[in-house]
Amino acid sequence: MSTPDAVPGLAAVPMPHTVAGEGDAFSGCATPELAFARHDHSACSADALTRAEAMAAAQGARLTPVRRRTLEILLEAHRALGAYDVLERLGTSGFGTQPPVAYRALEFLTAQGFAHRVSRLNAFVACMHPGEAHAPVFLICRSCHAVAEAPAGAVGTALHAAACALGFTIEARTVEVLGLCPACTTTQPEPQPDATP
């Protein structure tokens, strides 16, 4: 994974904030466990939005009011939202209520690397590492739909080795893992083993 300096103009963007109740600074929600922990998400959202704005400016891309509001909606929580959920929130913010409004904004955000599509949920989640070259593993809570971006270095290495062994060239990959976040793990009953022989 590269550093934020990989995108021109991002080196000067201040990123640190602190975990609620702790004094350690970090860049955005840089560690996946923060998606599942109580923390100052407003600072984390502001960090990602600031980085996205700097990236858009550096790339000459237009972060129009509807695109910006769509990104803000996705940044409100570490949860994946469907296009119609985004559209409903855009409507209450004074933007159009026709599906192309949301779909075009979401398409722009994913193309620019400001959001990711989570196929398992047919939904979108804000990228917490805009400007950094990465292909994360998405950890998806099946109960509350919280989503965390986890580093995928080891997974990517294993996939690359398996593909090379078969003479296959990987052009793109998305890894989505379904399970329970720490909060839902404590509230969900333990799965019972299958009793059938």
Secondary structure, DSSP 4 states (H G I P E B T S, - for coil): ---GGGSTT-TTS--EEE-TT---EEETT-SGGGGGS---HHHHHHHHHHHHHHHHHHHT----HHHHHHHHHHHTSSB-B-HHHHHHHHHHTTS--SHHHHHHHHHHHHHHTSEEEEGGGTEEEE-SSTTS---PEEEEETTT-BEEEE--HHHHHHHHHHHHHTT-------EEEEE--HHHHHHSPPPPPP---
